[in-house]
C-alpha cells in the first residue's frame, strides 16, 4: 500500500454511492464534504419513486471492505427465489442460485438514511439544500448558490467526485469538453410505485423470501418485501398504447386493469387507486459516456457515469463496485491521482457497458419470456446441466449476481451459452427428451467446440 497525503475532497450527491464513497475516502484520512441540492433524506417523507434495491455479491463486497456488511444486513431481507404469478396457473418458484444464495431486498430510502448516518459517524460533513451550479474542472472548484442566476459561493478542492445521478450536473459540465462521448436512451416503459400492506398481525401477505413477478408480455408487476411486513410493488407499463399509463386516467379504469391482469393481488393492494394516482409515473434511462474523469481533478462514479435500467437489480451494485475498484487503485497508486483516475475509467467502462446491455435484455426476459413454455424449458435444461457439470456451466445470472467476476465476461460467456442453447432447443422432440443423455452429450460437445470449459 502506497502512502497518501490527506486531500480536501468534494462529493456531489448524497445518495447511496456518494455516501459510501465518502466513508471510503474519509477512512483514508481525507477531508470530505458532500453537497446535495436536495434536503436531507432523513427529514423528508419518501417520494413514491423507489424500486426496492436488490443487494448482491458486488454490493456486499464493497460494504464488507469498510466493515458495514453486518450492519446493513440488519435492514435487509434475503430472497432465495423468484415467485412467478401467471394467470390461471398456481404460483411457481425459480431458485436464484445454489442452496443458500440470495439477493437481498432493501428499501432505498431506509438504506440511504443509514448510509448518511454512518458517513457522519465517520466524520463526513454534509451540506444539504446547497445547489452546485457550476464546476471549474481544471481547478477543481465548485460554485453553489440559491439560484442559477443569483450570487454564487466558490469552494476550492483537490478532487471532486460527481455522484449526482443520471442527470449529473458535474457530467453536464464535462460534456462541454471536446471529444466527450455521451448518449442517453429512454425506454418506452415507465414505472409507478404501489404498496401491499402487511397483515393485521404485521406479517407479509406473500412469501417474504421471494421476489414476486407478474409477467404480462409488454408490462409487468414486481413486489419486494420490507421489514415492516409490507411489499414495495412496482408496475412497469408502456407510457402509450392500448394498455398503458396514457389509457388509465380514472379510478374505474385502474380498478378494471388490476382486476383483469392481476386478479390474485387486487384485493391486497392497499388503497390501490390512491397509490396509482398519488405516486408519480417515472421514466427509465440508459446513459453512457466517456471519459469519466478530467485530469487528476474530477471523476464520475455510479449513475453519473453509467445509468442503467433496473431490470438486473445491479444499478447500486455496479456503483458500489466502482467504489471498491477505485479503492483498490488508490491502494496501489498512492498519490498518483492521474494514474488512479485513468486506470479506474479504463477498467470500469467496458463493465458498465456490459451491465447496461444485460439489464436491458433482462427487461425483455422478465416481462415476456418468463411466461413462454419454451423459454422455461430452456432454463430447466440449463439448470439441470449446470447442476451436473458445475465446472462447465455457470448461468449468466449467477455470474452477474453471485460472483465478482467482470460484467463484460458474464456478457461474453452468456452470449456463447445462448448460441449453444439455441442449437439444443432445435433438437427433435426436445420437449420429451430434454432430460436424456443425448441432450447432455450435445451440450458437452458444443461447449468443447466453443472452448468454454
C-alpha positions as a Markdown table, in Angstrom:
| # | Residue | x | y | z |
|---|---|---|---|---|
| 1 | Unk | 0.0 | 0.0 | 0.0 |
| 2 | Unk | 1.4 | 3.4 | -1.0 |
| 3 | Unk | 1.3 | 6.4 | 1.3 |
| 4 | Unk | -1.2 | 9.2 | 0.6 |
| 5 | Unk | -1.3 | 12.8 | 1.6 |
| 6 | Unk | -4.5 | 14.0 | 3.1 |
| 7 | Unk | -6.7 | 15.8 | 0.5 |
| 8 | Unk | -9.6 | 18.1 | 0.6 |
| 9 | Unk | -12.3 | 16.4 | -1.4 |
| 10 | Unk | -15.9 | 17.3 | -2.5 |
| 11 | Unk | -18.5 | 14.7 | -3.4 |
| 12 | Unk | -21.6 | 16.0 | -5.2 |
| 13 | Unk | -24.6 | 13.9 | -4.3 |
| 14 | Unk | -25.6 | 12.3 | -1.0 |
| 15 | Unk | -27.2 | 9.2 | -2.5 |
| 16 | Unk | -26.0 | 5.6 | -1.9 |
| 17 | Unk | -22.9 | 5.9 | -4.0 |
| 18 | Unk | -21.9 | 9.4 | -2.7 |
| 19 | Unk | -22.4 | 8.3 | 0.9 |
| 20 | Unk | -20.4 | 5.1 | 0.6 |
| 21 | Unk | -17.6 | 6.8 | -1.3 |
| 22 | Unk | -17.5 | 9.5 | 1.4 |
| 23 | Unk | -16.9 | 6.7 | 4.0 |
| 24 | Unk | -14.2 | 5.1 | 2.0 |
| 25 | Unk | -12.3 | 8.3 | 1.4 |
| 26 | Unk | -12.8 | 9.6 | 5.0 |
| 27 | Unk | -11.3 | 6.3 | 6.3 |
| 28 | Unk | -8.2 | 7.1 | 4.1 |
| 29 | Unk | -7.7 | 10.3 | 6.1 |
| 30 | Unk | -9.1 | 12.8 | 3.6 |
| 31 | Unk | -11.3 | 15.7 | 4.5 |
| 32 | Unk | -14.7 | 15.1 | 2.8 |
| 33 | Unk | -17.6 | 17.5 | 2.2 |
| 34 | Unk | -20.8 | 16.1 | 0.5 |
| 35 | Unk | -23.0 | 18.6 | -1.3 |
| 36 | Unk | -26.6 | 17.9 | -2.3 |
| 37 | Unk | -29.2 | 20.2 | -3.8 |
| 38 | Unk | -32.0 | 18.2 | -2.1 |
| 39 | Unk | -33.0 | 18.3 | 1.5 |
| 40 | Unk | -31.6 | 15.7 | 3.9 |
| 41 | Unk | -33.5 | 12.4 | 3.1 |
| 42 | Unk | -33.6 | 11.7 | 6.8 |
| 43 | Unk | -36.0 | 14.7 | 7.3 |
| 44 | Unk | -38.4 | 14.1 | 4.4 |
| 45 | Unk | -41.2 | 11.6 | 3.5 |
| 46 | Unk | -40.3 | 9.1 | 0.8 |
| 47 | Unk | -41.5 | 10.3 | -2.6 |
| 48 | Unk | -43.1 | 7.1 | -4.0 |
| 49 | Unk | -40.5 | 6.8 | -6.7 |
| 50 | Unk | -38.5 | 4.0 | -5.2 |
| 51 | Unk | -37.8 | 0.5 | -6.6 |
| 52 | Unk | -36.6 | -1.6 | -3.7 |
| 53 | Unk | -32.9 | -2.5 | -4.1 |
| 54 | Unk | -31.5 | -6.0 | -4.7 |
| 55 | Unk | -28.2 | -6.1 | -2.9 |
| 56 | Unk | -26.0 | -8.9 | -4.3 |
| 57 | Unk | -22.3 | -10.0 | -4.1 |
| 58 | Unk | -20.8 | -6.9 | -5.6 |
| 59 | Unk | -22.6 | -4.6 | -3.2 |
| 60 | Unk | -21.8 | -6.7 | -0.2 |
| 61 | Unk | -18.1 | -6.9 | -1.1 |
| 62 | Unk | -17.9 | -3.1 | -1.2 |
| 63 | Unk | -19.7 | -2.8 | 2.2 |
| 64 | Unk | -17.5 | -5.6 | 3.7 |
| 65 | Unk | -14.3 | -3.8 | 2.8 |
| 66 | Unk | -15.3 | -1.0 | 5.2 |
| 67 | Unk | -16.9 | -3.3 | 7.8 |
| 68 | Unk | -20.5 | -2.4 | 7.1 |
| 69 | Unk | -21.9 | -5.6 | 5.8 |
| 70 | Unk | -23.4 | -6.9 | 9.1 |
| 71 | Unk | -24.9 | -3.5 | 9.9 |
| 72 | Unk | -26.7 | -3.3 | 6.6 |
| 73 | Unk | -27.9 | -6.9 | 6.7 |
| 74 | Unk | -30.0 | -5.9 | 9.7 |
| 75 | Unk | -32.2 | -3.8 | 7.4 |
| 76 | Unk | -32.4 | -6.3 | 4.5 |
| 77 | Unk | -34.4 | -9.5 | 3.7 |
| 78 | Unk | -32.8 | -12.4 | 1.8 |
| 79 | Unk | -34.7 | -13.5 | -1.3 |
| 80 | Unk | -33.8 | -17.0 | -2.4 |
| 81 | Unk | -36.2 | -17.4 | -5.4 |
| 82 | Unk | -38.5 | -15.7 | -7.9 |
| 83 | Unk | -42.2 | -16.3 | -7.3 |
| 84 | Unk | -43.9 | -16.3 | -10.7 |
| 85 | Unk | -47.6 | -15.3 | -10.8 |
| 86 | Unk | -49.0 | -16.3 | -14.2 |
| 87 | Unk | -52.8 | -16.1 | -14.6 |
| 88 | Unk | -54.7 | -19.4 | -14.5 |
| 89 | Unk | -51.6 | -21.1 | -13.1 |
| 90 | Unk | -50.6 | -21.8 | -9.5 |
| 91 | Unk | -47.6 | -19.6 | -8.3 |
| 92 | Unk | -44.4 | -21.4 | -9.1 |
| 93 | Unk | -40.9 | -20.7 | -7.8 |
| 94 | Unk | -37.5 | -20.5 | -9.5 |
| 95 | Unk | -34.4 | -20.7 | -7.3 |
| 96 | Unk | -31.9 | -17.9 | -7.9 |
| 97 | Unk | -28.7 | -19.9 | -7.5 |
| 98 | Unk | -27.3 | -22.6 | -5.4 |
| 99 | Unk | -28.6 | -23.5 | -2.0 |
| 100 | Unk | -28.4 | -20.5 | 0.3 |
| 101 | Unk | -27.6 | -18.0 | -2.5 |
| 102 | Unk | -29.9 | -14.9 | -2.2 |
| 103 | Unk | -30.3 | -11.4 | -3.3 |
| 104 | Unk | -31.3 | -9.0 | -0.5 |
| 105 | Unk | -34.3 | -6.7 | -0.6 |
| 106 | Unk | -33.6 | -3.3 | 1.0 |
| 107 | Unk | -35.7 | -0.1 | 0.9 |
| 108 | Unk | -33.7 | 2.5 | -1.0 |
| 109 | Unk | -34.8 | 5.3 | 1.4 |
| 110 | Unk | -34.0 | 3.4 | 4.6 |
| 111 | Unk | -30.6 | 2.4 | 3.3 |
| 112 | Unk | -29.8 | 5.9 | 2.2 |
| 113 | Unk | -30.7 | 7.3 | 5.6 |
| 114 | Unk | -28.5 | 4.7 | 7.2 |
| 115 | Unk | -25.5 | 5.4 | 4.9 |
| 116 | Unk | -25.6 | 9.1 | 5.7 |
| 117 | Unk | -25.8 | 8.4 | 9.4 |
| 118 | Unk | -22.7 | 6.1 | 9.1 |
| 119 | Unk | -20.8 | 8.7 | 7.0 |
| 120 | Unk | -21.5 | 11.4 | 9.6 |
| 121 | Unk | -20.3 | 9.0 | 12.3 |
| 122 | Unk | -17.1 | 8.7 | 10.3 |
| 123 | Unk | -16.7 | 12.5 | 10.3 |
| 124 | Unk | -18.0 | 13.4 | 6.8 |
| 125 | Unk | -19.6 | 16.8 | 6.5 |
| 126 | Unk | -22.9 | 17.1 | 4.6 |
| 127 | Unk | -24.3 | 20.3 | 3.1 |
| 128 | Unk | -27.9 | 19.7 | 2.1 |
| 129 | Unk | -30.1 | 22.2 | 0.2 |
| 130 | Unk | -26.9 | 23.6 | -1.4 |
| 131 | Unk | -27.1 | 23.6 | -5.1 |
| 132 | Unk | -24.0 | 23.2 | -7.2 |
| 133 | Unk | -24.5 | 25.3 | -10.4 |
| 134 | Unk | -21.0 | 25.1 | -12.0 |
| 135 | Unk | -17.7 | 23.3 | -11.8 |
| 136 | Unk | -14.3 | 24.6 | -12.8 |
| 137 | Unk | -12.8 | 21.3 | -13.9 |
| 138 | Unk | -9.0 | 22.3 | -14.2 |
| 139 | Unk | -9.0 | 23.9 | -10.8 |
| 140 | Unk | -11.5 | 21.6 | -9.0 |
| 141 | Unk | -13.7 | 24.4 | -7.9 |
| 142 | Unk | -17.4 | 24.3 | -7.4 |
| 143 | Unk | -19.9 | 27.1 | -7.3 |
| 144 | Unk | -23.1 | 27.0 | -5.2 |
| 145 | Unk | -26.0 | 29.3 | -4.7 |
| 146 | Unk | -29.7 | 29.7 | -4.2 |
| 147 | Unk | -30.5 | 30.2 | -7.9 |
| 148 | Unk | -28.7 | 29.8 | -11.2 |
| 149 | Unk | -28.8 | 33.5 | -11.8 |
| 150 | Unk | -28.1 | 34.6 | -8.3 |
| 151 | Unk | -25.0 | 35.1 | -6.3 |
| 152 | Unk | -22.7 | 32.1 | -6.0 |
| 153 | Unk | -20.2 | 30.9 | -3.5 |
| 154 | Unk | -16.8 | 29.4 | -4.6 |
| 155 | Unk | -15.2 | 26.4 | -3.0 |
| 156 | Unk | -11.8 | 25.0 | -4.0 |
| 157 | Unk | -10.8 | 21.3 | -3.6 |
| 158 | Unk | -8.1 | 18.9 | -4.5 |
| 159 | Unk | -10.5 | 16.5 | -6.1 |
| 160 | Unk | -14.3 | 16.4 | -7.0 |
| 161 | Unk | -16.4 | 13.3 | -7.4 |
| 162 | Unk | -19.7 | 13.5 | -9.3 |
| 163 | Unk | -22.1 | 11.1 | -7.6 |
| 164 | Unk | -25.2 | 13.1 | -8.6 |
| 165 | Unk | -27.1 | 10.6 | -10.7 |
| 166 | Unk | -28.2 | 10.0 | -14.3 |
| 167 | Unk | -28.7 | 13.8 | -14.9 |
| 168 | Unk | -25.5 | 14.8 | -13.2 |
| 169 | Unk | -24.5 | 18.5 | -13.0 |
| 170 | Unk | -20.8 | 17.5 | -12.9 |
| 171 | Unk | -21.1 | 15.4 | -16.0 |
| 172 | Unk | -23.0 | 18.1 | -17.7 |
| 173 | Unk | -20.0 | 20.4 | -17.3 |
| 174 | Unk | -17.7 | 17.6 | -18.6 |
| 175 | Unk | -19.9 | 17.1 | -21.7 |
| 176 | Unk | -18.9 | 20.6 | -22.9 |
| 177 | Unk | -15.3 | 19.4 | -23.4 |
| 178 | Unk | -14.1 | 18.4 | -26.8 |
| 179 | Unk | -14.3 | 14.6 | -27.6 |
| 180 | Unk | -16.6 | 13.8 | -24.7 |
| 181 | Unk | -18.9 | 10.9 | -25.8 |
| 182 | Unk | -22.4 | 10.9 | -24.4 |
| 183 | Unk | -25.7 | 9.1 | -25.2 |
| 184 | Unk | -29.0 | 8.6 | -23.4 |
| 185 | Unk | -31.7 | 6.2 | -24.3 |
| 186 | Unk | -35.1 | 6.2 | -22.7 |
| 187 | Unk | -37.2 | 3.0 | -22.9 |
| 188 | Unk | -40.9 | 3.5 | -23.7 |
| 189 | Unk | -41.9 | 1.9 | -20.4 |
| 190 | Unk | -42.4 | 3.8 | -17.2 |
| 191 | Unk | -42.9 | 2.7 | -13.7 |
| 192 | Unk | -45.1 | 3.5 | -10.7 |
| 193 | Unk | -44.8 | 2.5 | -7.1 |
| 194 | Unk | -47.6 | 0.7 | -5.3 |
| 195 | Unk | -47.9 | -0.9 | -1.9 |
| 196 | Unk | -49.1 | -4.2 | -0.5 |
| 197 | Unk | -49.9 | -3.6 | 3.2 |
| 198 | Unk | -48.9 | -6.1 | 5.9 |
| 199 | Unk | -51.5 | -8.5 | 7.5 |
| 200 | Unk | -53.1 | -7.1 | 10.7 |
| 201 | Unk | -50.5 | -9.0 | 12.8 |
| 202 | Unk | -47.7 | -7.4 | 10.8 |
| 203 | Unk | -46.8 | -10.5 | 8.8 |
| 204 | Unk | -46.3 | -10.5 | 5.0 |
| 205 | Unk | -49.2 | -11.3 | 2.7 |
| 206 | Unk | -47.0 | -13.1 | 0.2 |
| 207 | Unk | -43.9 | -15.3 | 0.7 |
| 208 | Unk | -41.4 | -12.9 | 2.2 |
| 209 | Unk | -38.2 | -14.6 | 0.9 |
| 210 | Unk | -39.2 | -14.4 | -2.7 |
| 211 | Unk | -39.0 | -11.8 | -5.4 |
| 212 | Unk | -42.6 | -11.7 | -6.8 |
| 213 | Unk | -43.1 | -11.2 | -10.6 |
| 214 | Unk | -46.4 | -11.0 | -12.5 |
| 215 | Unk | -45.2 | -11.1 | -16.2 |
| 216 | Unk | -47.7 | -9.9 | -18.7 |
| 217 | Unk | -45.9 | -9.5 | -22.0 |
| 218 | Unk | -45.4 | -5.8 | -22.6 |
| 219 | Unk | -45.8 | -5.0 | -18.9 |
| 220 | Unk | -45.3 | -6.5 | -15.5 |
| 221 | Unk | -45.7 | -6.0 | -11.8 |
| 222 | Unk | -43.0 | -6.9 | -9.2 |
| 223 | Unk | -43.1 | -6.9 | -5.4 |
| 224 | Unk | -40.2 | -6.9 | -2.9 |
| 225 | Unk | -40.6 | -7.3 | 0.9 |
| 226 | Unk | -39.9 | -4.7 | 3.6 |
| 227 | Unk | -39.1 | -5.3 | 7.2 |
| 228 | Unk | -42.5 | -3.9 | 8.4 |
| 229 | Unk | -44.4 | -6.7 | 6.6 |
| 230 | Unk | -45.4 | -4.6 | 3.6 |
| 231 | Unk | -44.2 | -5.1 | 0.0 |
| 232 | Unk | -43.0 | -2.3 | -2.3 |
| 233 | Unk | -44.6 | -3.1 | -5.7 |
| 234 | Unk | -43.5 | -1.6 | -9.0 |
| 235 | Unk | -45.8 | -1.5 | -12.0 |
| 236 | Unk | -43.8 | -1.3 | -15.3 |
| 237 | Unk | -46.1 | -0.2 | -18.1 |
| 238 | Unk | -45.8 | 1.4 | -21.5 |
| 239 | Unk | -46.3 | 5.2 | -21.5 |
| 240 | Unk | -48.5 | 5.0 | -24.6 |
| 241 | Unk | -50.6 | 2.3 | -26.4 |
| 242 | Unk | -53.6 | 0.1 | -25.8 |
| 243 | Unk | -52.6 | -0.9 | -22.3 |
| 244 | Unk | -50.6 | 2.0 | -20.9 |
| 245 | Unk | -50.4 | 4.8 | -18.4 |
| 246 | Unk | -51.9 | 7.0 | -21.1 |
| 247 | Unk | -55.1 | 4.9 | -21.1 |
| 248 | Unk | -55.6 | 4.6 | -17.3 |
| 249 | Unk | -57.0 | 8.0 | -16.4 |
| 250 | Unk | -59.8 | 7.3 | -14.0 |
| 251 | Unk | -60.1 | 5.2 | -10.8 |
| 252 | Unk | -62.5 | 2.8 | -12.5 |
| 253 | Unk | -60.1 | 2.2 | -15.4 |
| 254 | Unk | -57.3 | 1.5 | -12.9 |
| 255 | Unk | -59.5 | -0.9 | -10.9 |
| 256 | Unk | -60.6 | -2.7 | -14.1 |
| 257 | Unk | -57.0 | -3.0 | -15.2 |
| 258 | Unk | -55.9 | -4.7 | -11.9 |
| 259 | Unk | -58.9 | -6.9 | -11.9 |
| 260 | Unk | -58.2 | -8.2 | -15.4 |
| 261 | Unk | -54.4 | -8.6 | -15.3 |
| 262 | Unk | -53.5 | -9.1 | -11.6 |
| 263 | Unk | -56.6 | -10.8 | -10.0 |
| 264 | Unk | -54.6 | -12.5 | -7.3 |
| 265 | Unk | -53.4 | -9.3 | -5.7 |
| 266 | Unk | -56.2 | -6.9 | -6.5 |
| 267 | Unk | -57.7 | -7.2 | -3.0 |
| 268 | Unk | -54.3 | -6.9 | -1.3 |
| 269 | Unk | -53.1 | -3.7 | -2.9 |
| 270 | Unk | -53.7 | -1.1 | -0.2 |
| 271 | Unk | -55.5 | 1.9 | -1.5 |
| 272 | Unk | -54.7 | 0.8 | -5.0 |
| 273 | Unk | -56.2 | 3.7 | -6.8 |
| 274 | Unk | -54.9 | 6.2 | -4.3 |
| 275 | Unk | -51.3 | 4.9 | -4.8 |
| 276 | Unk | -51.8 | 4.8 | -8.5 |
| 277 | Unk | -52.9 | 8.4 | -8.8 |
| 278 | Unk | -50.8 | 9.8 | -5.9 |
| 279 | Unk | -47.4 | 8.4 | -6.9 |
| 280 | Unk | -45.6 | 9.8 | -10.0 |
| 281 | Unk | -45.0 | 7.9 | -13.2 |
| 282 | Unk | -41.3 | 7.8 | -13.7 |
| 283 | Unk | -39.1 | 7.2 | -16.7 |
| 284 | Unk | -36.1 | 4.9 | -17.1 |
| 285 | Unk | -32.9 | 5.7 | -19.0 |
| 286 | Unk | -29.7 | 4.1 | -20.1 |
| 287 | Unk | -26.9 | 6.7 | -20.1 |
| 288 | Unk | -23.4 | 6.1 | -21.4 |
| 289 | Unk | -20.5 | 8.5 | -21.5 |
| 290 | Unk | -16.7 | 8.6 | -21.8 |
| 291 | Unk | -14.2 | 9.8 | -20.4 |
| 292 | Unk | -15.4 | 9.5 | -16.8 |
| 293 | Unk | -12.5 | 11.7 | -15.5 |
| 294 | Unk | -10.9 | 15.1 | -16.0 |
| 295 | Unk | -7.1 | 15.1 | -15.4 |
| 296 | Unk | -6.4 | 14.2 | -11.8 |
| 297 | Unk | -9.2 | 16.6 | -10.7 |
| 298 | Unk | -12.7 | 15.2 | -11.3 |
| 299 | Unk | -14.2 | 11.7 | -11.6 |
| 300 | Unk | -17.8 | 10.4 | -12.1 |
| 301 | Unk | -18.9 | 7.5 | -10.1 |
| 302 | Unk | -22.2 | 5.4 | -10.2 |
| 303 | Unk | -25.2 | 6.6 | -12.2 |
| 304 | Unk | -23.5 | 9.8 | -13.3 |
| 305 | Unk | -21.1 | 7.7 | -15.3 |
| 306 | Unk | -23.3 | 4.8 | -16.3 |
| 307 | Unk | -27.1 | 4.9 | -15.5 |
| 308 | Unk | -28.9 | 1.7 | -16.4 |
| 309 | Unk | -32.4 | 0.4 | -16.4 |
| 310 | Unk | -33.2 | -1.5 | -13.2 |
| 311 | Unk | -34.0 | -5.0 | -14.6 |
| 312 | Unk | -30.9 | -6.8 | -13.3 |
| 313 | Unk | -31.0 | -5.2 | -9.9 |
| 314 | Unk | -27.4 | -4.1 | -10.5 |
| 315 | Unk | -27.5 | -0.3 | -10.5 |
| 316 | Unk | -26.5 | 0.2 | -6.9 |
| 317 | Unk | -24.3 | -2.9 | -7.0 |
| 318 | Unk | -22.4 | -1.5 | -10.0 |
| 319 | Unk | -22.0 | 1.9 | -8.3 |
| 320 | Unk | -20.7 | 0.2 | -5.2 |
| 321 | Unk | -18.3 | -1.9 | -7.3 |
| 322 | Unk | -17.0 | 1.4 | -8.8 |
| 323 | Unk | -16.0 | 2.5 | -5.3 |
| 324 | Unk | -14.4 | -0.9 | -4.4 |
| 325 | Unk | -12.3 | -0.8 | -7.6 |
| 326 | Unk | -11.4 | 2.8 | -7.1 |
| 327 | Unk | -10.3 | 1.9 | -3.6 |
| 328 | Unk | -8.0 | -0.9 | -4.9 |
| 329 | Unk | -6.4 | 1.5 | -7.3 |
| 330 | Unk | -5.9 | 4.2 | -4.6 |
| 331 | Unk | -4.1 | 1.5 | -2.5 |
| 332 | Unk | -1.9 | 0.6 | -5.5 |
| 333 | Unk | -1.1 | 4.0 | -6.8 |
| 334 | Unk | -0.8 | 6.2 | -3.7 |
| 335 | Unk | -0.8 | 9.9 | -4.5 |
| 336 | Unk | -0.8 | 9.5 | -8.3 |
| 337 | Unk | -4.4 | 10.5 | -8.8 |
| 338 | Unk | -4.0 | 10.9 | -12.6 |
| 339 | Unk | -3.0 | 7.3 | -12.8 |
| 340 | Unk | -5.8 | 6.3 | -10.4 |
| 341 | Unk | -8.4 | 8.0 | -12.5 |
| 342 | Unk | -7.1 | 6.7 | -15.8 |
| 343 | Unk | -7.0 | 3.1 | -14.6 |
| 344 | Unk | -10.4 | 3.5 | -13.0 |
| 345 | Unk | -12.2 | 4.6 | -16.1 |
| 346 | Unk | -10.3 | 2.1 | -18.4 |
| 347 | Unk | -11.2 | -0.8 | -16.1 |
| 348 | Unk | -14.8 | 0.1 | -15.3 |
| 349 | Unk | -16.1 | 1.4 | -18.7 |
| 350 | Unk | -16.4 | -2.0 | -20.5 |
| 351 | Unk | -18.1 | -3.5 | -17.5 |
| 352 | Unk | -20.6 | -0.6 | -17.2 |
| 353 | Unk | -21.5 | -1.1 | -20.9 |
| 354 | Unk | -21.9 | -4.8 | -20.4 |
| 355 | Unk | -24.3 | -4.5 | -17.4 |
| 356 | Unk | -26.3 | -1.8 | -19.3 |
| 357 | Unk | -26.8 | -4.4 | -22.1 |
| 358 | Unk | -27.6 | -7.2 | -19.7 |
| 359 | Unk | -30.1 | -5.1 | -17.8 |
| 360 | Unk | -32.0 | -4.2 | -21.0 |
| 361 | Unk | -32.1 | -7.8 | -22.0 |
| 362 | Unk | -33.4 | -8.9 | -18.6 |
| 363 | Unk | -36.3 | -6.5 | -19.1 |
| 364 | Unk | -37.3 | -8.4 | -22.2 |
| 365 | Unk | -36.8 | -11.7 | -20.4 |
| 366 | Unk | -38.8 | -10.8 | -17.2 |
| 367 | Unk | -41.7 | -9.2 | -19.0 |
| 368 | Unk | -42.3 | -11.6 | -21.8 |
| 369 | Unk | -40.1 | -14.7 | -21.9 |
| 370 | Unk | -40.7 | -15.9 | -18.3 |
| 371 | Unk | -44.3 | -16.8 | -19.3 |
| 372 | Unk | -43.1 | -18.7 | -22.5 |
| 373 | Unk | -43.0 | -22.5 | -22.1 |
| 374 | Unk | -40.1 | -23.0 | -24.5 |
| 375 | Unk | -38.0 | -20.4 | -22.6 |
| 376 | Unk | -38.9 | -22.1 | -19.3 |
| 377 | Unk | -37.9 | -25.4 | -20.8 |
| 378 | Unk | -34.5 | -23.9 | -21.9 |
| 379 | Unk | -33.9 | -22.7 | -18.4 |
| 380 | Unk | -34.8 | -26.1 | -17.0 |
| 381 | Unk | -32.2 | -27.8 | -19.3 |
| 382 | Unk | -29.6 | -25.2 | -18.4 |
| 383 | Unk | -30.3 | -25.7 | -14.7 |
| 384 | Unk | -30.1 | -29.5 | -14.9 |
| 385 | Unk | -26.8 | -29.3 | -16.9 |
| 386 | Unk | -25.3 | -26.7 | -14.5 |
| 387 | Unk | -26.1 | -29.0 | -11.5 |
| 388 | Unk | -24.5 | -32.0 | -13.2 |
| 389 | Unk | -21.5 | -30.1 | -14.6 |
| 390 | Unk | -20.9 | -27.0 | -12.4 |
| 391 | Unk | -17.3 | -26.8 | -13.7 |
| 392 | Unk | -18.6 | -26.3 | -17.3 |
| 393 | Unk | -21.7 | -24.1 | -16.9 |
| 394 | Unk | -22.4 | -21.2 | -14.7 |
| 395 | Unk | -25.6 | -19.4 | -15.7 |
| 396 | Unk | -25.1 | -15.8 | -16.7 |
| 397 | Unk | -27.5 | -14.6 | -13.9 |
| 398 | Unk | -25.2 | -16.3 | -11.3 |
| 399 | Unk | -22.1 | -14.8 | -12.9 |
| 400 | Unk | -23.6 | -11.3 | -12.5 |
| 401 | Unk | -25.4 | -11.7 | -9.2 |
| 402 | Unk | -23.4 | -14.3 | -7.1 |
| 403 | Unk | -19.8 | -13.6 | -8.3 |
| 404 | Unk | -17.5 | -10.6 | -8.6 |
| 405 | Unk | -16.1 | -11.6 | -12.0 |
| 406 | Unk | -16.3 | -8.7 | -14.5 |
| 407 | Unk | -19.7 | -7.9 | -16.1 |
| 408 | Unk | -18.1 | -7.9 | -19.5 |
| 409 | Unk | -17.0 | -11.5 | -19.0 |
| 410 | Unk | -20.5 | -12.5 | -18.0 |
| 411 | Unk | -22.0 | -10.9 | -21.1 |
| 412 | Unk | -19.5 | -12.6 | -23.4 |
| 413 | Unk | -19.9 | -16.1 | -21.8 |
| 414 | Unk | -23.7 | -15.6 | -21.7 |
| 415 | Unk | -23.8 | -14.9 | -25.4 |
| 416 | Unk | -21.8 | -18.1 | -26.1 |
| 417 | Unk | -24.1 | -20.1 | -23.8 |
| 418 | Unk | -27.1 | -18.7 | -25.6 |
| 419 | Unk | -25.7 | -19.8 | -29.0 |
| 420 | Unk | -25.3 | -23.4 | -27.6 |
| 421 | Unk | -28.8 | -23.4 | -26.2 |
| 422 | Unk | -30.4 | -22.2 | -29.4 |
| 423 | Unk | -28.9 | -25.2 | -31.1 |
| 424 | Unk | -30.1 | -27.5 | -28.3 |
| 425 | Unk | -33.7 | -26.2 | -28.5 |
| 426 | Unk | -33.8 | -27.2 | -32.2 |
| 427 | Unk | -33.2 | -30.9 | -31.4 |
| 428 | Unk | -36.1 | -33.1 | -32.4 |
| 429 | Unk | -38.5 | -34.0 | -29.6 |
| 430 | Unk | -36.7 | -31.7 | -27.2 |
| 431 | Unk | -39.8 | -31.3 | -25.1 |
| 432 | Unk | -39.9 | -35.1 | -24.4 |
| 433 | Unk | -36.2 | -35.8 | -24.4 |
| 434 | Unk | -34.8 | -32.8 | -22.5 |
| 435 | Unk | -33.6 | -35.0 | -19.6 |
| 436 | Unk | -31.9 | -37.5 | -21.8 |
| 437 | Unk | -28.2 | -38.2 | -22.1 |
| 438 | Unk | -28.4 | -37.3 | -25.7 |
| 439 | Unk | -29.1 | -33.6 | -24.8 |
| 440 | Unk | -26.3 | -33.6 | -22.2 |
| 441 | Unk | -23.8 | -35.0 | -24.6 |
| 442 | Unk | -24.9 | -32.4 | -27.2 |
| 443 | Unk | -24.2 | -29.6 | -24.8 |
| 444 | Unk | -20.8 | -31.1 | -23.8 |
| 445 | Unk | -19.8 | -31.4 | -27.4 |
| 446 | Unk | -20.9 | -27.8 | -28.2 |
| 447 | Unk | -19.0 | -26.5 | -25.1 |
| 448 | Unk | -15.8 | -28.3 | -26.2 |
| 449 | Unk | -16.2 | -26.9 | -29.7 |
| 450 | Unk | -16.7 | -23.3 | -28.4 |
| 451 | Unk | -13.8 | -23.8 | -25.9 |
| 452 | Unk | -15.9 | -22.6 | -22.9 |
| 453 | Unk | -14.9 | -25.1 | -20.3 |
